[in-house]
Amino acid sequence: MFALSRWAGALVDAVGARRPLIAGPAVAAVGFALFARPGVGDGYWTSFFPAVCVLGLGMTITISPLTTTVMNALGEGLAGVASGVNNAVSRAAGLLAIAALGVVLAQVFEPRLHDALAQARLPQDVTDAVLAQRHKLAAIAPPAGAASAVAARVHDAVGAAFVAGFRAVMFVSAALAAASAACAWWLIADRPAAPESKGRTP
């Protein structure tokens, strides 16, 4: 975003806001979907790094045209109001997203954890101790004094459940980003006609 922000800002002048606001969220959707690929033990450079780059590119293409569109929606006399509404909606949306996506993660994590623990065939007391910590998500620790083999199976079960929840969150985020691109295509008009073309009859 730092490297390409100047280029992204010039996009609005070159092609208008509509095309970047369609392309940017679409690229971001691909980035979110790429975050669903990594599994437990995958290396950063071959799994998360490509997703970060694609998501960053999509956000870069989106942010400047979005801000420009909001600021241009009202006259210069109401620029402060437009900026304030833009910032307030952004902050509120971030809080709602964290809460809603946290619910998605928890709803997927718990049943997957039950399944993974059942497949691991752990002693019942270990299973109960792990499930008692389910609110900790990936921070669940094996019971104190558990054998190394049992602890390893607990870590594997927790990791598999958390990855499943994380993937669900990324797919939901990808769907929301794609929906943003669709909204931009539907709701945002192309740039107005140039002054010299106004008033001409077809």
Phi, psi and omega in degrees: 000321179297316185289328189250006184296323179295317178296318181295323178296327180284344181299321182298317179293328185280315187233002184085177186273335189296312183296314176298326180282350169269313184290318184300305177298329178295318177294319178299323177299319177297319178299315177299318180297324178295332177294342179278352182285317187299146174239184180297127176090355179292149179284151183297313189291333181261354183237294184282324185300313177301321179295319178299317182295315181293317178296318178298320177297316179298318179293324178298315180295332187275315196296309183296312177298326179296313179299318180297318180297317179296314183293328180277354181290337179237163179291171182300329180293341180247022181297323179296320178295316180298316179296318180296317179295318179301313180293319181295316179296320179299313180294316181296319179296322178298317179295317179295322180296316179300316180294312184292317181288332173296322176295318178301314180300313182294322182292330177274322186298312188296309178296325178294325178294316177303314181295316182294322178292323178295319179291331181285346179052054179276158173302149185299322181294325177292316178301315179296321180294323178291314181295331177294341180257013189301336178293344180278349180056237186292347180273006178301135180246147175297153178302147179299137179085002179292145178298154184300322178294320178294317179299321179296320178292325176297313179300318180296317181295315180295317179298316180296320180293319181292320178299320178298316178294320179297318179297321178299318178298318181293322178292321176296318178297320177297319179295320179294320178295318177296322177296326176296318177298319179295320178297319179296319179298324185276320192259336185260126181280157172295166179302147180297156180298151179296150185304322184291341181269349183289141176087353178284145177268144180291000000 
